[in-house]
Amino acid sequence: MATQMTIEPMSPEPARARPVFSTEDADLLKTAVLAYIRANEDSPESVKYNNLYHRLGRLG
């Protein structure tokens, strides 16, 4: 008795990842974070925002 093999079609490749933010968005976020840093210099969280500001600077 012969067995019949079925070949499953290959699944399509996943869609390419697209950036979530544009360079312009990074500039806007950087400006907003800088305004927050200046308004809240004495805040304990200002260090975190300062680090975020520098990371955003590397995007653009």
C-alpha positions in Angstrom: 0.0 0.0 0.0 1.5 3.4 -1.0 1.4 6.3 1.4 0.7 9.7 0.1 2.8 12.6 1.4 1.4 16.1 1.6 3.7 19.0 1.5 2.6 21.9 3.6 3.1 25.3 2.0 5.9 27.4 3.5 4.7 30.1 5.8 5.4 33.6 4.5 8.3 35.5 6.1 7.3 37.8 8.9 6.9 41.4 8.0 10.0 43.6 8.4 10.1 45.6 11.6 9.5 49.3 11.1 10.8 52.0 13.4 8.3 53.2 16.0 9.7 56.7 16.1 11.0 58.9 13.4 14.1 61.1 13.7 11.7 64.1 14.1 9.9 62.3 16.9 13.2 61.7 18.7 14.0 65.4 18.4 10.6 66.3 19.9 11.0 63.9 22.7 14.5 65.2 23.4 13.2 68.7 23.7 10.4 67.7 26.0 12.7 65.7 28.2 15.1 68.6 28.4 12.3 70.9 29.5 11.4 68.5 32.2 15.0 68.2 33.4 15.3 72.0 33.6 12.0 72.3 35.5 12.8 69.5 37.9 16.6 69.7 38.5 16.3 68.9 42.2 14.2 65.8 41.7 15.8 62.5 42.5 14.5 61.1 39.2 16.3 63.9 37.2 19.3 61.5 36.8 17.0 59.0 35.0 15.7 61.7 32.7 19.2 63.0 32.1 20.2 59.5 31.0 17.1 59.3 28.7 18.0 62.7 27.2 21.5 61.4 26.3 20.1 58.1 24.8 17.7 60.1 22.7 20.7 62.1 21.5 22.2 59.0 20.1 19.2 58.3 17.9 19.4 61.3 15.7 
